[in-house]
Amino acid sequence: MARKLINIGFGNRIPAHRIVAIISPHSAPVKRLKDEARKEGRLVDATHGRRTRSVITMDSRHIILSAVNAETISNRYDTLEDPE
């Protein structure tokens, strides 16, 4: 069974079946989540120095930062035939 990958910007791709949530980075709880992940070594910054526009949580508890809007990534996820 082939696993689908989602482009999160700048040629970076993540496995769709491992995504738990795609969220906007502007709320205080999300900022705390990001800070905790950074302390624990679970933060992956895929922004290439750009502004963070979405935060993706994975089933492995990793937090991925992307410069692509959360809505855009969600739309890419929705267009997959079968992410599982």
C-alpha positions in Angstrom: 0.0 0.0 0.0 1.4 3.3 -1.1 1.6 6.1 1.6 0.7 9.6 0.5 3.0 12.6 1.2 1.8 16.2 1.6 3.9 19.1 0.4 4.4 21.6 3.3 6.6 24.0 1.3 10.1 24.3 -0.1 10.2 20.7 -1.2 9.4 19.3 2.2 6.9 16.5 2.5 5.3 14.7 5.4 3.3 11.5 5.5 -0.4 12.2 5.5 -1.4 9.2 7.6 0.7 10.5 10.5 -0.9 14.0 10.7 -3.1 14.6 13.8 -3.9 18.3 13.3 -3.1 21.3 11.1 -3.5 24.5 13.1 -2.8 28.3 12.9 0.2 29.4 15.0 -1.3 32.5 16.5 -2.9 31.4 19.8 -1.1 31.2 23.1 -1.7 27.5 23.6 -0.1 26.7 20.2 2.9 28.9 21.1 3.3 26.9 24.4 3.0 23.7 22.4 5.8 24.9 20.1 8.0 25.9 23.0 7.6 22.6 24.8 8.4 20.7 21.6 11.5 22.8 21.1 12.7 22.0 24.7 12.1 18.3 24.2 13.7 18.1 20.8 10.5 17.3 18.9 10.2 20.5 16.9 10.9 20.5 13.1 11.2 23.9 11.5 10.4 23.6 7.8 9.9 27.3 7.2 13.4 28.0 5.7 13.5 31.3 7.7 10.1 32.5 6.6 7.2 33.4 8.9 5.4 30.4 10.5 1.9 30.2 9.0 0.9 26.7 10.2 1.7 24.2 12.9 1.3 20.5 12.2 1.1 18.0 15.0 2.1 14.4 14.2 1.1 11.1 15.9 4.8 10.8 17.0 4.2 14.0 19.1 6.6 15.9 16.7 5.5 19.5 15.9 6.3 20.7 12.4 6.4 24.4 11.5 5.5 25.4 7.9 5.5 28.7 6.0 2.4 27.5 4.0 -1.0 28.6 5.3 -2.9 26.0 7.4 -5.9 26.3 5.0 -3.7 25.4 2.0 -2.2 22.4 3.7 -5.7 21.3 4.8 -6.9 21.6 1.2 -4.0 19.4 0.1 -4.8 16.9 2.7 -8.5 16.8 1.7 -7.6 16.2 -2.0 -5.8 13.0 -1.2 -7.9 9.9 -2.1 -7.2 7.9 1.0 -4.7 9.2 3.6 -4.8 6.1 5.7 
